[in-house]
Every structure is written in structure tokens, then in C-alpha cells.
Amino acid sequence: MNNSEGVTRAVGTALGGLMVCQYTHISRSFWQGDHPLDNSTSILLAQIVVVFIASGFAFILLRPLRQPKIIIQIVAGIIMGPSLLGQSKMYEAKLFPPGSRFVFITITEIGVMFHLFILGLQIDTSLVKSIGRKAVVIALTGIIIPLVFGVATFKIVEHANPLEHAPVLVGLITSIALTPFIDITGLLYEINILNSEIGRFASSISLVSDACGWFLAFTVRNIGAAVTYSPTEPLSIIATVVGYYCSVLFLMRPLVIWIVSFTPKNRPIQENQFIAILCIVLVNGLFAEYIGEHARFGAFVLGLALPNGTTLGARITQKLEVFCTGLLLPLFCATSGLKAQISSIINMSAAKTELIIFGGYFGKFIGTILPSIYFKIPFKESLTLTLIMCCKGIMEITIYGALRDSQIITIQTYTLLMFNMMMATGLATIFIRHLYDPSTRYMANTRRTITNSAQNSGLRMLVCIHSEENVSSFTNLIEVSNPTTENPIFVCVLQLVEITGRAASILVKLDKQNNLLASNLDYSGQISNAFDHYENYSEGSVKIQNFKAIAPCASMHDDICTLAVDQKTSIIIVPFHKTWAIDGTAEANIPFLRTVNKNVLKKAPCSIGVLVDRGEIGGNLSILTGNSSYLIAMLFIGGADDREALAYSIRMAGHPNVSLTVVQLIASGYNTCSYQENLDKEAMDELWASSNGNPKIKHEEESVRHGADTTHVIQKMANKFDLVIVGRYHEPHSPVTLGLIEWSECPELGVLGDMLASSSFRFSVLVVQHNSPE
């Protein structure tokens, strides 16, 4: 454990213990009244504890509906507010005495500001380049038509019965018409479709909508200034705004980068540097408020201006995310529900306002689905996209809360807005989960395998890279796969970058010019350059394309599988989630990789290989191109996975420096399915045909009675081979694996794969899974 993890755990333990002690004290004082909560710290902790208790109750209540977290947190606030618990005078007096609510809201406001700063850090500005004509048209119609519907409804209602605060209601219709980028990416992240085709398209549309919203607000503000003050007043506003953005780009951005530059590579930011960055964010928020922008928007712009590579963005996010996004953001959402009052909307006067709000949402639905159908997007996907664009989130909460705090809207209007937002987002989420499954695109395709590709001119591979440490092992695995100029290997290198927050996902092809520019900024360019150098070294026998996927862990497999379909690859190679040191001890465990590997193994459209690298295969290329022989063993029991592994092994054996030993484990007194047995026999016949006259290919048979005999055979292979290849799945009732399943630590590798991946062996392991057409 490093120092940063130790400090974090210690602080977390201390805070947890403090909250438990405070909760005990608070409960006693609350129910007995012996010790009034006159201490501000105790009151604040009491409020936090009650929020999370109410959130837990709301989660249990809404769990069958699988609602987004923001809905659960708003419901928790409603439970705490005047609609339910707030009706108790004792509860209100003790938990929210005069002045305490202001302190509570202020702290949550600061948390939201830093949350938006984190989101700005995580957004790749290259997303703007991917915005196409369709996204622009759908975004514009999704703004104009809701405005038309909403204003028309407003005029009809006002004609029948004049309304109070009419200009405010028109402004609220505008907020319904707009779709904030932050809200959409947050929802897509939570329902695991952020990096799907629809998810990326929705992100692009919301980005255009945000830009239109900012331009509209800036224009209205300047027109208002010209009407209220003088025709020249907008010039000073424009100059002030331009000056602010220049200060962000040319003063604050270089200052933050300079502060972080003192941090050693792959090390967390030091406390004094971290505090300095927080101060810069706060000062930036002050400047934003001064020029008329919101502090939250200023923090988001500053985060957007900073480079989002691993050298800066990930380090700051690691420090801030748990506290701001994990603790303060849910509290802020709860405060929005705290302000609502359900009883205020249970009367006929609320029907007029509700009709206007409904008109805006209906216009948003029509304005999105009609152009989607016009662009020949399938109806099911058009409906999914429309429902996504109707969802609301943190930005609407912020707008509605600011209007309510300023007494611009009544408690009735505020409650109606929150109620409609919850209903629209909650219902849309339910339908989206049932309508759209991104895996149907690649699961329905004809699945490719190495066995099928043997008849083609070249093998197509997709290798997934998580860090620079994977480069050497994967380049050598490609080389050992026997690429030649007559039978080249086409390799797609996909770099996996996990999104830890709610930023937009990206799947992008990296060209060589960008690689050269990025090589000095982060490891992404260095990885791409390494594979480009290997392509040049191979002299035409290997063709490489570099890609980069930035996506959440839970849906990263969608990018991998989609790229495999698009590139028509025969096998996907992913790294094992554990790495080993030179002495054979486990060095690192990466849960992110394990989750990705499990999902890929379930849904891959082609064969899959999990590479367990122990360093032998990660040596220099001279191991494969020199005079020394590279020793490979293949364990063959039978079944589709073993046949695929055998086909890959035979291909490797064609390399001039590779020697292959196929060890066939024969179960004594066990008969397999005749169909599978015939296929296994055909695979072994192919091995015999390949080994005829080739002394580098050997075939050995071992008779086993149970798992103990299998273990003995494997132990004899220790220190004799550089790489061992094995199929993933084997018959569970076979004597070969009898008694071994109970000891499985990584079941995703299969019984033998898990045994071979244990730390007691020194060779590397490749576990192969074959996917037959369903």
C-alpha cells in the first residue's frame, strides 16, 4: 500500500468512526432531548447521516424500478422535507435550526462546483470533431420545436386565464428545450450505454444543445443590458467575458500545469499542490461570478481547458472524486428535494402550470424523434435517442434551485418542475433499459475464429493494451504468431482507458502524426509509437492500426466487441488482470481488467485469448528472431476451445524459431460425445499433417484418471517452456478436471487456465476461448 492509500484509508476510517459516534449522540439527543444540538459540526453531521439514511430508504423503495441515483437522492430530500418528516416541528427545530440550512447548502454548492470541475477535466475536447450534420440538425429541432410547443401552450393557457410570472414560465420552457451535456453523459454512464453508438450520438447532440443554450443565454443577456442600460453596455459585457476566458486559457491553465509538473511520474499529487489547485478553482469561481457567469460554469470551463491525460486529469480526479462526487453531490441533490412541497401541487391552480411544462416536454419528444426518423435511424433506436434527450439532471436542479432561492418562482412551480423532471427521467430510464441493448449489434454477427481464418490470406487480431507494461509481451506474441509477407497479420491495437466519472466516452483511431505529438504528453502516444516501430521492423509482415477507447469499466467490452466486428478480427487478445514480479510473486491486481475480461468472454463476436504474462514472453524480440528456440506447449483435452487453441498453436509452429509440444491428456474410461470426438480427431489429424517431417512439432499422450494426475502432468512442464496454451472450457464431469474445480481462484480462465495462471509457475499462459456460430 502506498502513502496516499494509507492516508486515504486512515482519514476514511476516522471519519467513519466520528460519524458513528456522532450518530449515537445525535440519536440520543434527538429522541430524549437531553443534549440539544447547538454545535454546528454536530448539526452538519446529523444532516449528512439523515440524508444517507433517507437515501437508503429511497433506494429500497425504488430498487425494483432501477432508477438513476439522482432520482433516489431527490426522493430522499422529499422524505426529509416538509412533505413528510419536515411536518414534525421537533424534527425541523433540531435538524434544521435557523442558519444551519444555509451552511449545509453552501457546502453542497462547493461540492457541485468541484464535481463540475472534475467532469470538465475528464472530457476530451476532440469530441467536437466527431459532431456531424445529423447531430446538429436533431439538436436544433430538439430546441426549436419544444419552444414552439411550449410557447403555444403558454399562450393558450394565458388567454383562458392570465398567469403570474409569465416571463419566468417562458424561460422555464427554454430550460426544458435544452439538453445539458453533463446530464446526458451522467445518465448514459449510469445505465452503461455511454460508449454505445446511441450513447455517443446522444452526447454529440447534447454538446450542440449546450452550445446553443450558452449562445442563447449570452444573447438574451446582452439584449437585456442594451434595453435596460444603454446600447453600448453589451460591448463592456463582451469584453469582460472575453477577458475572463483569456485569463482561464493563458493564466490559470499554465499555472495549474506548472504546479502539477513538480509531481514525479506515476505518483499522486502532493498535498500542498492539491490545495493550490483547489484555491485556483475557487478564485476562478469568484471571477466567473463577478462577470455574471455562475461559479459552477467557471469551474467546468477551467476543467475543460486543462489537459485530460493521465499526467494531470487522472491525478486531480483521484483526489477529488470520492469526496465531491461521492459525498457532496448526493447531498446537493437531496437539498433539491428538501425544498419541494408535495401539498402545494394538489390543487387546480397547479394544472395550468403543469400543462405548460407538459407542452415543453411533448415538444422535446416530437422535435427529437421526427428528425431521427427522417435520417433513417431505426425506429427503436430513434425512440431510445428521444427518451434519452428528454431526461434531465444536475443542471436543471441547479437552475430550478437558483430560481426558487431568488423567489423568482413559487414553491408550487418549483415542486411541479421537480416532479416532472423525476417522472420524465425515471420513466425514460425504465424504457431505455428495455429498448436498447448495444450488444445486439455484434452478438448477431457471424462469429470468426482462427480455424476459419486459416483459409484466408492473413490473420486479423485485436490486442487490448492497458499500460506500457503490456507492449513488450504483446509485440512478442504477435511475432510468435508467425507473420510473413505472404501471410501477414493485421493487428488492431486498442488502448483501454477507464472513465472514472461521467465524462463522454470516445473510440478514436490514432494516426501517426498525433502519436508523435502525444508521445511526450502521456503513455498513449508512447504505446502507439512502440507498435508503429514494430510495424516498421516487421518489414510488411505485420500491419498495425492504433485505436484508443475511453469508456466506463462496465461497458468497455462494447467498444472492444464493436471494433472486432468492424475490423473483422478472428481473435481478441486481452491481458490478464494480474502481473508478476521477476521473483514470481504477484505484483499488481487490476479489478478493472478483470471486469472487462469477463464481459468480453461472455459477448465477444470472435475467439478470445487471455494472456497471462510472466515476463518470459515479454523479453526482447531477439528471443524470437535469433538462433535460440522459443518453446511452446499446448495442453489438449478436447472440445471447441482446445481445437481453437490447437489451430493457433499450429500457426505459431510455422515460425522458424518456435518449437511446439502438444500434450494430449486422455481420460481413462471416459467417453465423450461422438460428434465432439470426431471433431477432436480431425484436429489431431491436422496436427499430424503439420508435424509430418517437421521435427519442431512433437505430440505426447498422457493417460490420466483424475485431477491429481493432471496436476502431476502440468507440474512436470514447469521450467521447460516459455509459453503454455490451453483451451478455456472443458467438460466438468471429465476425469481430467475431477477435483480441480473446487480450487479455482479465477473461474473466468477455466479449470486448467486457472491452475496454469497460479504463481507457482514461471511460464506465460495463453487461455483461448472459441466461439461457435449460434
N, C-alpha and C positions, 0 to 999 in steps of 0.2 A: 504494500500500500504506500503511495507517495504522500508527501506532506499535505498537499491540497486535499486529498481524500480524507486524510486523518483529521484535519481541521474541520472539514465539512461535516464529517460524521460526529465529531465531538460537539460542534455547535448544534447539530440536529438533535442529538441526544439530550443536551442541556435544555434546549427549547422545549422538547417533548416533555421532559421531566417537570419543567417550570409550568407548562400548560396543565399537566395532570394535577400538580399541587394547587394551582390557581383554580382549576375546575372544582376540586374538592372544597376549597374555601368558598368559592362562588356559590356552589350548590347549597352549602350550609347557610350562608348569609341570605341567599335568595329565599329559601323556604322558612328559615327560622327568624330572619330579621335581626339577628344578634349583632352582626357586623356589617353596617351599611357600606356600600361600595362607593366610597368617596375618593378613592385613589384612581387617578386617570389610567394608570397601567393596568390595574385590576379590571377596570371597566372595559378597556380595549380588548384585553384577553377574553373577558366574558363574552363580548360581542363576537369575537372570532370563533370561540367554542360553540356558541349558539348557532352561528351561520353554518358551521360544518355539521352540526347535529341535524339542523333543518335540511341541509343538502343531502345527508344520508337518508332521511325520511322521504324526501322528494325523489331520490334515486330509486328507492324501493317501490315507491308509488308508480313511477314512470318506466320502470325497468322492462315490463313486457312490451312497451312501445319503442324501446331502443332510441330514446330521444337524445339530441345533442346535449352536451354539458351545459351550454349556455341556457337552455330551456330549464334544465334541472335547477340551476343556480337562481334563475329568476323566480321559479316556483318556491324555492327556499326563502327568498326575500319576501314573497307574498305571505308565506306562512308566518314569518316573523313580524310582518307589518300590521297595519290597522285592520286588515281584512280578517285576521284570525287572532294571533297571540297579542297583537297590539291593542285589542279591546280591553285587555286587563290593565287597569291603572297601576297596579303594583309592579307588573312586568315592565311597563313603559317607564315608570319612575326610576326603577333600579337599573335597568339595562341601558336606557337612553335618557339619562338626566340632561338638563339644559347644558348645551355646549359640547356634549360628548359625540353627538351625531355628526357635528361639523368636523371634529378631529378624525373620526372614523372615515368619513367620506373623503377628506383631504388625503389621507394615507392611501386609500384605494385609487384616487386620482393619480397620484405619483406612480403607483404600481402600473396603471394602464399606460402612462406616458412611457415608462421604460419597456413595457411589453411591446408597444408600437415601435420603439427604437430597435428592439430585437428583431421584429418582423422586417423592418427596413434593411437590417444587416443581412438577413437570410435571402432576400430577393435578388435574383440575378437580373441585372438591367438588360441583358441580352434578350430577355423575353419579349421586349418591344419589337425586335427584328422579326419575330415569328407571327406577329399580328397581320392577318390577311384581310382581304376585302370583305369576306363573309362576316368576320368578327366585327368589323367597323359598321357594316350595314345593320346587323342584328342589334348591336349596341345602340345605334341611333334610333332605330324604330322602337326599341325597347324603352327609350326615353320619351320620344315624341308622342307615341300613341297613349301611354298612361297619362301624360299631361293633358292630352285632348279629352280622354275619357273622364279624368278626374275633374277638370275644369267644367266640362259639360254637366256632370253630375252636380257639382257645386252650384252652377247657375240655376239648374232646375230646382234644387232644394231651396236655394235662396229666394227664388221667385215665389215659391209657395209660402215660405216663412223666413223672414230675414234672420241672418245668423250673426252672432257676435264673433269678434276676432276673425273676420273673413280673410284678410291678407295672410294671417298665420296659417289658416287651413290650406290656402293655395301653396304656401311654402312647404307644408307637410306632404302635399301631393307630389311635389318635386322630389322630396326625400324618398317617397315610395317608388318613384320612377327610376331613381338612380340605384345602382347595384355596386356597393363598395368592393373593391378588390380584396381587402383584408377579410371581409365577412365571407366571401365566396370561397377563398382558399382555406379559411378556417373550417368551414363546413365540409369541403371536399377532403381535407386531411382527416377529419374525424370519421367519415364514412368510407375511408380507404379507396377513394377514386381520384385522388389529386393528380396522379400521373397517368390516368387513363386518357383515351382520346377525347372523350367528352369533358373530362376534368380540365385538360389543357385548353380546350376550346372555350370553356366557360371562364377560365382565368383570363384569357385574352380579351373576351368580351367585357368582363368586369373592369379590366385595366382601361379600356377605351371609355367605359362609362364613368370611371373615376376621373379621367382626364376631362371629359365633358362637364362633369359636376364641378370640378375646380374652376374651369374656364367660365362656367355659368355664374358661379358664386363671385368670381373676381369681376365679371362684367356688371352684375347687379350692384355690387358694392361701389364700383366707380360711378355708375349712373346715379345711384342714391347720393353719393358725395357731391356730384355735379349739381343735382337738383336742390339739395339741402344747403350747400355752402356756396360754391362758385364753379363756373365751368372749368377753371384751371385746377381745381382741387384734385381731380384724378391723376394729374401729372405727378404731384408730390407722392401720392399713394403708389403709383407705378415705380417711381424712383426708389422709394423706401423698400418695396418688395424685391426689386432687382438687387439693391444693395444687400439685403438680407441673404438672398441666395448666393451672391458672390462671397459673402463672409463665410457661409457654410462650405462652399467649394474650395476657396483659396485660403481660408484661415483655420477653421475648425477641423476640416478633413485632414490637412497636412499635420496639424498639431496632434490629433489622435494617432495617426500613423507613426509619427515620430516618437510618441510615448510608448507605443507597443513595440517599436523596433528594438528597444532595450531588452526585451524578453527573449531568452535563448530559444532556439528551435525545439518544438515538441515539449515545451514547458508551459505551465499555466502562468497567467498574468500575476505579477506581484501585487500585494495589497495597495501599496501607495500608487501604483499605476492605475489600478482599478478605480480607486477613489478619485483620481484626477479625471478619468474618463466620465465618471458619474457627474462630477462638477461641471464638465463641459456640456453634458446633456442638459443639466438644469439651467445653465446660463443660456444655452441655445433656446430652451423653452421660454425663458424670460424675454429674449429678443423677439421670438415669434409672437408672444402676447402683445408686446409693445407695438408691433407693426400691424396688429389686427388679426393675425392668424392664431390658431389655437396652439397651446404648448404641445399637445399630443401630435398635431400635424408637424410641428417643427422637429420633434424627436424622430418621427418617421422619416422625414426628409433627410435628416442627418445620418440616420442608419442607412438609408438608400444611397447616400453619397459615398459611404465608406466601402472599401473593397471587401467582398464577401468570401474570400478564400479562407483556407484553414489557418493562415497566419494571423488573422485578426478576427474575422467574424465569429468563427467557432470558439475562440478563446473567450471573447466577451460574452457570447451566448451561454457558454458553460457556467460562467459566474452568475449571470442574472436570471436565467430562465426559471430555475426551481422556485426562487423567492417571488419574482414578479408574476410569471405566468401561472405557477402552481399554487401560489397563496393569495397574492393581492388581486389578481384578475377575477377569481371566483367571488371574492368579497365585493368587488365593484359591481359585478352582475347581480349579486344579491341585494345591493343597495337600490338597484333599479326596481326590483320587485317590492322593496320596502316602501317605496313612495306610492305604489299603486293602492287603490281602494276599490274593491270589487263592488261595494254597495252603491258607489256613485254612478255606475252604468246600468243599474237595474231600474230604469225608468224610461219613459217615452222620449224625453228630451235628448237622450243619447242616440236615438235611432237616426236622427238627421246626420250627425257627425259620422256615425258608422256607415251610412250609405255613401258618403263622400269617400271615406277610406276604402270601402269595398270597390268603388269605381276605379280608384287608382290601382289596386291590386289586379282587378279584372283586366284593365288596360295593359298592365305589365304582362299578363299571361298572353293576351291576344298579340301584343306587339312583339313578343319573342317567338311564339310558335308559328305565326304566319310566314315571316321571312325564312325561318328554319325549313319549313316545308317547301317554300319557293326554291331554296338552294338544294332541294332533293336530298335532304338529310332524312333517313328513315324515320317514320312516324314515332316509333318507340323511343328513339334517341332524341328526336325533336321534343317530345313530351318531357323526357328526362331533363334536357337542357332548359326547357321553360320552367320546370319546377325548381331547378337549381337557381335560376335567375330571380325567382320570386322570394327566395329566402333572405332573411335579414340577420343582423348580428350586432357585434360590439359597437359599430359606428352609429347605428340607429339608436342604440341605448344611450350613447353619448349625446346625440342631438336631442332626443326627447328629454333626457335628464336636464340638459342645459336650459331648454325652453321652460321646463317646469320650475327649475330653481329660480329662473328670472321672472317667474309669474306671468310669462307670455301666454302660456296655455293653462287651462284649468285642470284640476285633478281628474275630472271626468274625461277630458280629451286625452290626457296622458295615459290613463288606465285603458282607454279604448285602443290607443296606439300600441301599447304593450301587449294587450290581449290579442289584437290582430297579428302582430309580429309573431307571437308564440304560436298561434293557430296556423298561420301560413307556413312558418318554418317547420313546425312539428309535423303537420300533415304531409308537407312536401318530402320531408326526410323519410317518412314511412313508405311513401310511394316510390321514391328514388331507389331505396334498398331493394324493392321488389321488381322494379322495372329494368334495372341496369346491372349487368354483371360483365366487367371488362374481359374476363377470362373466356367468354364465349367466342371471341374473335379468333383466338389461337387454339382453343381446345377443339374447335370444329374442323381444323385443318388436317390434311393427311400428314401423318407423322413420319419424319425422316429418321433414318438410322445409319450407322456406319456400314452395316451389312448391305443396305440398299445402295449406298453411295459408292460401293466398290466397283460398280459397273460404270460410274461416271468418270470424267476426266480428272477430277480433283476432289479433295475432301474439304468441306466447309465447317469451320469451328467457330464457336463463340466462347471466348475466355473472359471471365469476370475477375477484375482486379480490385482489391480493397485498399491496398497500401503498396508502397515502394518495395516492401519485402517480398511481394508476390512476383515481381517482374522476372527475377532470375530463374525461379522454378518453372514459370510458365513458358518462358522462351526456350528452355531446355526440353520441356515436354513437347512443345511444337516441333523442335528439331528432332527429337527421338521418334516423332510420328512419321518420319521418312518422307519429307518433302523433296521433290525433284523437279527439274524444269519440265519434264514430260508429264508429270503427275503432281502439280503444285498443290499447296494447301492455302485456302483462302480463310483468313483469320479476322474476325471482328473482336477487337479489344474493347470491352465495356468497363469503364471505371465506375465503381459504385460509391456514391456519396450520400450519406443519410441526412435527411432533413429532420431536425430535432424539434422544429416548431411548426408554424402554419404558413410557411412561405410557399411560393409557387414551385412546382416541380418542372424539371427540364430534361429532355432527352435530345442531345445535340451531337452532331458529327464534328470532330475536331480536325481541322485541316493543319497542314504542316507549318504554315505561316503563323497561325495562332499558337501552335506548340512552341515555336521558337520565342515568341513574345512572352508566353506564360511560364517558360521554364524556370525563370528566376523568381517568380512570384509564389508559386505553390507546387506541390508534388504532382499535380495533374499534368502540367506541361512536361515535367521530367519523365513521368511514366510514358507519355506519348512519344517523346523523343527517343527513349530507350527502345521501344518497339520499332520506331522508324529506322533506327540504326541497325537493328537486327534484320529488318527487311532488306536494307542495302547490303548487309553481309551475306544474305542468302542468295543473292545474285539471280533473282527471278523465281526461285523455288517456293517462296512464301510471299503472299500478297496480304498486306495488313491495312485495315481501316480502324481508326480510333474513334470511339464514342464515349460520351460521358452522361451518366444518369444521376440526377439529383432528385431523390424521391424519399418518401417515408419508408421506414423499415417494413411495415405491414403490407405495403403494396409494391415494393421494389421488384418483386418477381414479375409483375405485369410488364415492366419495361424490358426485362430480360427475355421473357417469352415472346413479346411482341417483336423485338428485334430479331429473335431467332426465326420467326415466321417470315419477316420481311427479307432477311438475308438468306433464307433457305438453308440454314445450317443443319448439319447432321448430328452434331453433339455439342452440348454446352458443358464447359468445364468451370466449376466453381471451387474456390479454396475452402478447406476445412476451417472450422471456427477456432481451432486450437493451433498454437505454434509451439515449437520446442527449441530449447537452447542446445548448444553444442554438446553438453553433457547428457542429453536425453531427457531432461526434466521439462515439464510443461512450463512455458514462459508466459503465455497470454491466452485469455479466453475472451472471445468476441461474441457476445449474445446476438448482436445484430446479424452477423453472418449466419449463425445457426438458424435463426428465424427465416432468413432469405432462402437458405438451402432447403429447408423443409418445404417451403412453399413451391420452390422450383421443382423439387422431386415429385410433388403432387400434380403439377399442372403443366409441365414442360411439353412442348409440341414435338420434341425430338429426344434422342438419347441424352443422358446426363452422366457426367463424371465428377466425383468429388475427390479432389487432390489433397491428400494428407502429406504435407511436405515436411521432411525431417532434415533437410539440408543436403543430403546426398544428391538428389536430383537438382538441387539449387546451386551446384558448383559451376565452374566455368564451362564455356562451350567446348573447350579442348577435351573434355571428357568424352564428348560425342564425335568430335571431328579429328581427334588424334588417333594414335595407334592402339590405345587401351580399349578394352572391350567393356561395353555397358551391359550389365546383367539384369535381365527382366524375368520374373517368374509369373505364371498365370495359374491360379487355382480354379480347376474346372470340376463342378459337381453335376451341373445340368440345369436347364431352364433357359428362358429367354435372355435374362441378364447375363448369364455366363456365356451364352453364344455370342452376344454382342461384345462382351469383354474379350472373347477369343478372337473375333474378327479384328478388333483394334490391335490386339497383341500380334497377330499375323502381319498386319500392316507395318507395325514397328519393327518386326523381324527383318523387313526388307532393307533396313538401314545397314550400311556396311560395318558399323561398329557395335551393333546390337546383337546379343545372344539371348535367345528365348528358351525357357524351360517351362513346358506345360505339365503341371502336376494334376492328374485326374484322380479324384477321390471317388472310389467305388464303394457303395454301401453294401455290406454283406447281407444277403437275403431280403433285399428291398426292391420291389418292382415299381417303376414309375408308370405314368400314363403312356400307352403305346405311341400316341401322337407325339408327345414330347420326346420320347425315347428315339423315335425316327429322326426328329429334327436334330437332336444331340448327335446322333450317328452321322448325319450329313455334315454337321460342323466339324466333327473329328476327321471325317474323310477329307474335308478341305485342308485341315491341318496336315494330314499325311501327304496330300498332294503338294503342299508348300514345303514340307520338310524333305521331300524326296531329293536326294543329292545335295542337301543343304546341312552341313554339319553344325551350323549355328542354332538350329531348331531341334530341341530334344523333347521327347514325350515320356513321362514316367507315370506309372499307375500305382496307387496306394489303396489297399483294401482297409476299410475302417468299419468298426462295429458300433461305435457311439462317439459322442463328442470328445471324450478323453483321447481317443485315438487321433481325431482330427487335430486336437491341440498339440499332440506329440509331433505330428507331421509338420505343423506350422513352426513349432519351436526349432525343428531341425533346419528350417530355412533361414534362421537368424544369421546375420553377418555373411550370407552367401550371395545376396542380391542387392542391387541398387533400387529397384522398383518392383513391387508386387501388385498385380492387377487381379481384381476379383469382382464377380457379379454381386449386386446388392441383395436380391431376393432369392431365397431357397425354400424348398418345401419344409414347413415347420415340423412335419412328422417324420422327416428323413432321419435315419440313424446318424448321418454325418453331423447334424447340428443338435442331436439329442443332449439335453442338459446344459446347453450353452446360452439359451435364450434368457434364462434367469439372471445371468451375469452381465447383461447388455447395459452399457452406460450411454451409448449413443445409438438408439434403435434406428435412427434415420439412415445409418450406414449398413444396416442388415447385421446378421449374426457374425459372419466371418469378417466383414468390413470393420465392425466394432472391435473385434478381437485383434485384428491387424493394426488398428489405429491406437492400441494401447501403448503406453510409454515404454514398455519393456523391449520393443523392437527398434532397430536403428534404420531400417529401410523406409523409403517413402511408399505410400499406398495410393492406388487409384481405384476407387469404387465406382463401378459402371452400372447404370440402370438403362434397360432397353424399353422403349415404348412401342408397343404394337398398335396398329390401327384398330380403333374400337368399332 
